Amino acid sequence: MKYDCPHCKKPGITGLAKRWSSRAAPAKCEACGGLCHVLASTTSGIWAAGVLILVVSLIAALGWPSSCSFLIFPCGLVLAVACNLRAWKRAKLWPISRESAAHATTASWFITGIAVLLGLSS
């Protein structure tokens, strides 16, 4: 399935490109070559919701005094996957210029370098 590009409004963004897009690594439209990304807050929210559903279903499965409690976690897993797929389908793509993407990439590498140096120093 392809998603509509925010630049040309044509389906040119693949689902995998949409899922892995960020300011530092934007998705590229196959139709017009425009760059776009999903906001970091949206991406984090999607993953956090999935983890929350899994944790709650695991706690419920372990704490429920019933013979059917072994079904709760698999149902939670199915619900988490379904919510994840629906959320990624509805996630909005935002256009980004090449200059902004280049600056975000530079900043990302800078932050990664600092994190590595801090990790090596401890």
Rosetta blueprint (number, residue, H / E / L):
1 M L
2 K E
3 Y E
4 D E
5 C L
6 P L
7 H L
8 C L
9 K L
10 K L
11 P E
12 G E
13 I E
14 T E
15 G H
16 L H
17 A H
18 K H
19 R H
20 W L
21 S L
22 S L
23 R L
24 A L
25 A L
26 P L
27 A E
28 K E
29 C L
30 E L
31 A L
32 C L
33 G L
34 G L
35 L E
36 C E
37 H E
38 V E
39 L L
40 A H
41 S H
42 T H
43 T H
44 S H
45 G H
46 I H
47 W H
48 A H
49 A H
50 G H
51 V H
52 L H
53 I H
54 L H
55 V H
56 V H
57 S H
58 L H
59 I H
60 A H
61 A H
62 L H
63 G H
64 W L
65 P L
66 S L
67 S L
68 C L
69 S H
70 F H
71 L H
72 I H
73 F H
74 P H
75 C H
76 G H
77 L H
78 V H
79 L H
80 A H
81 V H
82 A H
83 C H
84 N H
85 L H
86 R H
87 A H
88 W H
89 K H
90 R H
91 A L
92 K L
93 L E
94 W E
95 P E
96 I E
97 S L
98 R H
99 E H
100 S H
101 A H
102 A H
103 H H
104 A H
105 T H
106 T H
107 A H
108 S H
109 W H
110 F H
111 I H
112 T H
113 G H
114 I H
115 A H
116 V H
117 L H
118 L H
119 G H
120 L H
121 S H
122 S L
